[in-house]
Amino acid sequence: MKILQYFVAGALALAGSSAVAAHFTIKDWEVACDNTRACEAVGYQADEGDSAPVALWLGRKAGGAATVAAKLSVIADNDAKVGPLTLRVGRLTLAGLTSDAELTPAQVERLLPALLDAQFADVTDAKFKWRLSLAGMKAALLKMDDLQGRVGTVTALVKPGAKPAGAVLPPVAAPVVNRLAPVAERKQDAALLPLIAKKLPKGGCDEAPDLIGGGESQSEIYRLSASKVLLVIECGRGAYQSSFAVWTADDKAPYAPKRVRLADAEGRVQDELLNPGFDKGELGSYAKGRGLGDCNVQASWVWTAEGFKLASASSAQLCRGVPGGYMLSDWTTSEPRRAD
């Protein structure tokens, strides 16, 4: 079974009006910038330490006026409830914080300089203690500055300079996807699935389906338009997720089935999807990591007049016990405004 990865790594185009996704891990930190030049970074506890899971997320949109947002998250042993949190880094103490809630702008302004001069940060409540590693954080923030064109400007987090905020690269407009209006399913659609599947080479997969554990296939059929249907064919099955090939076909013989190849945030073609779903013209894939608390990846494509177009993609590469990890955006789009 093919287990496809949506992890993205590449370079951001710093010139012109376009950008591509970039995703990196640096020691205990992870950083991603999407196709609009919006960037995120997240750090965790040290891999070799004994701290319970803790994560600090930092996000910043593109452009000279954009500020930094921050959010602190903790997980206690046995998923116990945690009280107000206190964050200590160097001489700075921030009290009364709530897990998964954004810090105030004033708190972020005080926190960032302290983080740059420390090796770790301690988080406590009345019962528990967590230690956030700052190994790799400075490099991660420098990467964000670089990809957003901030290095040497007054807005840079790591290497500021005299250049004004106006010298920072502007945000890139999110691509517009024109989703076609969804159509209602028909009672007879389910009967089309076995008829069309018989016409697909190797059962519709790159190799003959390998469904571990037996049982019925989880293949599905959905309606795309008045004359076209979507087939999602199960090709392989693992312990807790399956891979699927995607086809479109006419709803009348000879059906003319066509294999769908889906581009990810780097433009790479995906042959199969993990755990797909389809609703209101949107095809989604959600891939789980190897087990509980491991990394997940997500992508979705919408049905347009030109076929399926990538609508969103996000992934986590460092998780450290945070279920699924922080999903950092790799690709974003917008839809045209419609008259009320």
C-alpha positions in Angstrom: 0.0 0.0 0.0 1.3 3.4 -0.8 1.3 5.7 2.2 1.6 9.2 0.7 3.2 12.0 2.6 2.0 15.6 2.2 5.0 16.9 4.1 6.3 19.9 2.2 9.8 21.4 2.1 10.9 23.9 -0.4 12.0 27.5 -0.9 9.8 30.5 -0.9 10.1 32.8 -3.9 11.2 36.1 -2.5 10.9 38.0 -5.7 7.9 38.8 -7.8 4.3 38.3 -6.9 4.2 34.6 -6.1 5.3 32.3 -3.3 5.4 28.6 -2.7 5.1 26.7 0.5 8.1 26.1 2.7 8.2 23.8 5.7 11.3 23.0 7.9 12.2 21.4 11.3 15.1 22.9 13.3 16.0 21.0 16.5 12.9 21.3 18.7 11.1 23.8 16.5 9.1 23.6 13.3 8.4 26.5 10.9 6.1 26.8 7.8 5.2 29.6 5.5 2.4 29.1 3.0 1.7 30.5 -0.5 0.6 33.9 0.9 3.8 34.4 2.8 2.0 33.9 6.1 4.4 32.1 8.5 4.0 30.0 11.6 6.5 28.4 14.0 5.9 26.0 16.9 8.3 24.6 19.5 7.9 21.7 21.9 9.6 20.1 24.9 13.0 18.5 24.2 12.8 15.0 22.6 15.1 13.5 25.2 13.6 15.2 28.2 10.9 14.0 30.7 8.6 17.0 30.3 4.9 16.4 29.5 3.9 17.8 26.1 4.1 21.5 25.8 4.0 23.7 22.7 4.4 27.4 22.0 2.9 28.6 18.6 4.0 31.8 17.0 2.3 33.2 13.9 2.8 36.2 11.7 1.2 37.3 8.4 3.2 38.9 5.6 3.7 42.6 5.3 5.4 45.4 7.3 2.5 46.1 9.6 1.9 42.4 10.6 2.4 41.6 14.3 3.2 38.3 16.0 0.5 36.2 17.6 1.4 33.6 20.2 -0.4 30.7 21.9 0.8 28.3 24.7 -0.6 24.8 24.9 0.1 22.1 27.5 -1.1 18.5 28.2 -1.0 17.0 31.7 -0.5 13.4 32.7 -3.6 11.3 32.2 -5.2 14.4 30.5 -5.8 16.0 33.9 -7.4 19.4 33.9 -4.8 22.2 34.2 -5.4 25.6 35.9 -4.0 29.1 35.1 -0.5 28.8 33.7 2.6 30.7 34.6 5.4 31.0 32.0 8.9 31.8 33.2 11.7 32.5 30.8 14.9 34.2 32.1 13.8 37.1 34.3 10.3 37.3 32.7 7.2 35.9 34.3 3.8 35.8 32.6 1.0 34.6 34.9 -2.6 33.8 34.5 -2.3 32.2 31.0 -4.8 29.8 29.6 -3.8 26.7 27.6 -4.7 27.1 23.9 -5.6 30.8 24.3 -3.8 33.5 22.4 -1.5 35.8 24.5 -2.3 39.5 24.5 -0.2 41.8 22.2 1.5 43.3 25.3 2.4 39.8 26.6 3.9 38.8 23.2 5.9 42.1 23.1 7.5 41.2 26.4 7.9 37.5 25.7 9.8 37.6 22.3 13.0 39.3 23.5 13.2 37.0 26.6 12.9 33.9 24.4 15.8 34.9 22.2 18.2 35.0 25.1 17.2 31.8 26.8 17.6 28.0 26.3 14.3 26.9 27.8 11.1 28.2 29.4 9.3 26.7 32.3 5.5 26.5 32.5 3.7 25.6 35.7 0.2 25.5 37.3 -0.7 24.5 40.8 0.1 20.8 40.2 2.2 20.3 37.1 5.4 21.6 35.4 6.4 21.6 31.8 9.7 22.7 30.2 9.6 24.2 26.7 12.8 23.8 24.7 14.1 26.9 22.9 16.7 24.9 20.9 16.2 25.9 17.3 13.8 28.7 18.0 16.1 31.5 17.0 16.9 29.8 13.7 13.2 29.2 13.2 12.3 32.8 13.7 15.2 33.9 11.5 13.8 31.6 8.8 10.4 33.3 9.2 12.1 36.7 8.9 14.0 35.6 5.8 11.1 34.1 4.0 9.0 37.3 4.7 11.8 39.6 3.6 12.2 41.1 7.1 16.0 40.6 7.8 17.6 44.0 8.2 14.3 45.8 8.7 12.9 47.3 11.8 10.3 44.5 11.9 12.8 41.6 12.1 12.6 39.3 15.1 16.2 38.1 15.0 18.4 40.4 12.9 16.7 43.8 12.8 18.2 46.7 10.9 17.6 50.3 9.8 15.5 49.5 6.8 11.8 50.6 7.2 8.8 48.4 7.5 7.9 49.4 3.9 10.9 47.3 2.7 9.2 44.1 3.9 7.8 41.8 1.2 4.0 42.3 0.8 1.6 39.4 1.3 0.6 37.4 -1.8 -3.0 37.2 -2.6 -4.5 33.7 -2.0 -5.5 32.0 -5.3 -9.2 32.1 -6.0 -10.9 28.8 -6.6 -14.3 28.8 -8.2 -16.1 25.9 -6.6 -19.0 24.6 -8.7 -22.4 24.4 -6.9 -22.9 20.9 -5.4 -25.6 18.7 -6.8 -27.9 16.2 -5.1 -27.1 12.5 -5.0 -29.4 10.2 -6.9 -30.8 6.9 -5.6 -29.4 5.0 -8.6 -25.8 6.3 -8.1 -24.8 3.5 -5.7 -25.6 0.9 -8.4 -23.1 2.6 -10.7 -20.1 1.9 -8.4 -19.7 -1.8 -9.3 -20.5 -1.2 -13.0 -17.8 1.4 -13.4 -15.3 -0.3 -11.1 -15.3 -3.4 -13.4 -13.9 -1.2 -16.2 -11.0 0.1 -14.1 -7.6 -1.6 -14.6 -6.3 -3.4 -11.6 -9.5 -2.6 -9.8 -8.8 1.1 -10.1 -5.5 1.0 -8.2 -1.8 1.0 -9.2 -1.6 -2.5 -7.9 -4.3 -5.0 -7.0 -6.1 -3.9 -3.8 -4.6 -5.1 -0.6 -7.3 -4.9 2.1 -5.7 -6.2 5.3 -8.2 -7.8 7.6 -10.7 -8.5 4.9 -14.2 -7.2 5.0 -16.0 -5.2 2.4 -14.3 -2.5 0.4 -14.8 1.0 1.7 -15.0 2.4 -1.9 -17.6 5.1 -2.4 -19.3 7.0 -5.3 -20.4 10.6 -5.2 -22.2 12.8 -7.7 -20.2 15.7 -9.2 -22.6 17.1 -11.7 -25.8 16.2 -13.7 -23.7 13.8 -15.8 -20.5 13.0 -13.9 -19.7 11.0 -10.8 -16.6 10.6 -8.5 -15.3 7.2 -7.5 -13.1 6.8 -4.4 -11.6 3.3 -4.7 -10.0 1.6 -1.7 -6.6 0.3 -2.7 -4.9 -0.6 0.6 -5.8 -0.9 4.2 -3.6 -0.6 7.3 -4.2 -0.8 11.0 -6.2 2.5 11.2 -6.3 4.1 7.8 -6.7 3.2 4.1 -5.4 4.5 0.8 -7.7 5.3 -2.1 -7.4 6.0 -5.8 -9.7 8.7 -7.2 -11.6 8.5 -10.5 -14.2 10.5 -12.4 -16.6 9.0 -14.8 -19.8 9.6 -16.8 -23.0 8.3 -15.3 -23.9 6.5 -18.5 -22.2 3.7 -20.4 -19.4 3.4 -21.6 -18.7 5.7 -18.5 -15.2 6.8 -19.8 -13.5 6.7 -16.4 -10.5 8.9 -15.9 -7.9 8.7 -13.1 -7.6 11.9 -11.1 -4.2 13.2 -10.2 -4.2 15.7 -7.4 -1.4 18.3 -6.9 -0.2 19.1 -3.4 1.2 22.4 -2.1 4.5 21.9 -4.0 2.8 20.9 -7.2 3.7 17.3 -6.8 1.1 14.8 -8.0 -0.6 12.5 -5.6 -1.7 9.1 -6.9 -3.6 8.0 -3.9 -5.2 9.6 -0.9 -5.4 8.6 2.8 -8.7 8.6 4.6 -10.6 10.7 2.0 -14.0 12.2 2.3 -16.2 14.2 -0.1 -18.8 16.7 0.8 -20.4 19.7 -1.0 -17.9 19.6 -3.9 -14.8 19.3 -1.6 -12.6 16.2 -1.6 -10.5 16.0 1.6 -7.7 13.7 2.8 -6.5 13.3 6.4 -3.4 11.2 7.0 -2.6 10.0 10.5 0.9 9.4 11.7 2.1 6.1 13.1 0.1 6.2 16.3 -1.5 8.3 19.0 0.2 11.6 19.4 2.1 11.4 16.1 2.0 13.8 13.2 -1.0 14.3 10.9 -1.3 15.9 7.5 -4.4 17.4 5.7 -5.3 18.6 2.2 -8.5 19.4 0.4 -9.5 20.0 -3.3 -12.6 21.6 -4.6 -14.5 20.6 -7.8 -14.3 23.4 -10.4 -15.0 23.8 -14.1 -11.3 22.9 -14.7 -11.4 19.8 -12.4 -10.2 19.5 -8.8 -8.1 22.4 -7.5 -6.1 22.5 -4.3 -8.0 24.5 -1.7 -6.0 23.9 1.5 -3.1 22.0 2.9 -1.5 21.8 6.3 0.9 19.5 8.1 2.8 18.8 11.3 6.3 17.4 11.2 7.3 17.6 14.9 4.6 16.5 17.4 6.2 15.4 20.6 3.1 13.9 22.1 0.7 16.6 21.1 -2.1 14.6 19.3 -1.6 15.2 15.6 0.8 18.0 16.3 0.3 21.7 15.5 -1.0 21.7 11.9 0.8 24.5 10.2 -0.6 25.9 7.0 1.2 25.0 3.7 -1.4 26.3 1.2 -4.5 28.5 1.4 -7.0 29.8 -1.1 -10.1 32.0 -1.2 -13.4 31.8 -3.0 -15.0 34.6 -4.9 -17.5 36.7 -3.1 -21.1 35.9 -4.0 -23.9 38.4 -4.1 -26.4 38.0 -1.2 
